[in-house]
Amino acid sequence: MDSEFNDRIGLLRLRRIEQLNERLKQQLKKERIPASKAAALIVEHTEETKDPLVPYLWSESADQNKFRSHQNMKSGRQSSGGGVLDDGDTGGVARQRIKRRYHGLPGRPDGRSHA
């Protein structure tokens, strides 16, 4: 009975080792790139892909930026002539909010002080 028990334990150990070996083989098949290359690809993508939510980088006109027209409607501003309000601001308000939030300038959005 002792030898049967030892055989079962040995078989379970063998199965675990085989499963581990298979997982390691699967990991080896995955394509890997250095972190520096991955970071460079992310930077390249963000510089080349237009993002209307970052207007100070891309400076799209208000009539082309669907997010800007939604913001104007939300804030209650009315446009003249039925079109989208184009006050010439290419993200100044948003830029100020970003600076306040991320650069520690006065006027935090949550109302707390920078102590």
Contacts in CASP RR format, 6 or more apart in sequence:
PFRMAT RR
TARGET T0000
AUTHOR 0000-0000-0000
METHOD contacts of the structure
MODEL  1
MDSEFNDRIGLLRLRRIEQLNERLKQQLKKERIPASKAAALIVEHTEETK
DPLVPYLWSESADQNKFRSHQNMKSGRQSSGGGVLDDGDTGGVARQRIKR
RYHGLPGRPDGRSHA
50 58 0 8 1.000
50 60 0 8 1.000
51 57 0 8 1.000
51 58 0 8 1.000
52 58 0 8 1.000
52 60 0 8 1.000
52 64 0 8 1.000
52 65 0 8 1.000
52 66 0 8 1.000
52 67 0 8 1.000
52 68 0 8 1.000
53 67 0 8 1.000
55 65 0 8 1.000
55 68 0 8 1.000
55 90 0 8 1.000
55 91 0 8 1.000
55 92 0 8 1.000
55 94 0 8 1.000
56 90 0 8 1.000
56 91 0 8 1.000
56 92 0 8 1.000
56 94 0 8 1.000
56 95 0 8 1.000
59 90 0 8 1.000
59 91 0 8 1.000
60 68 0 8 1.000
61 86 0 8 1.000
62 68 0 8 1.000
62 69 0 8 1.000
62 72 0 8 1.000
62 84 0 8 1.000
62 85 0 8 1.000
62 86 0 8 1.000
62 87 0 8 1.000
62 88 0 8 1.000
63 69 0 8 1.000
63 83 0 8 1.000
63 84 0 8 1.000
63 86 0 8 1.000
68 84 0 8 1.000
69 84 0 8 1.000
72 79 0 8 1.000
72 84 0 8 1.000
72 85 0 8 1.000
77 85 0 8 1.000
78 85 0 8 1.000
79 85 0 8 1.000
97 109 0 8 1.000
99 105 0 8 1.000
100 106 0 8 1.000
100 107 0 8 1.000
100 108 0 8 1.000
100 109 0 8 1.000
101 108 0 8 1.000
101 109 0 8 1.000
104 114 0 8 1.000
106 114 0 8 1.000
108 114 0 8 1.000
END
